[in-house]
């Protein structure tokens, strides 16, 4: 979370907030969700699949749904190989 710092200045000379160091792209995050359950809609492709993939890597048990039922089953089969979740 960022905090307002009245003494900090941004590159344009305006006031700035101070934020913790950003995480490197591709670096694993521990969201503290291992063992939790998530329902992801639209999970056969696109953002839904990407969200489901990230949750599975965190150890979340993910239920995938999609209007494309075969696509959801295919995504579930692929993701079950990926992570600690189910």
ABEGO torsion letter per residue (X at the ends): XBBBBAABBBAAGBBBBBBBBBBBBGBBBBAGABGBBBBBBGAABEAAAAAAAAAAAAGBBBBBBBABAAAAAAAAAAAAAABABX
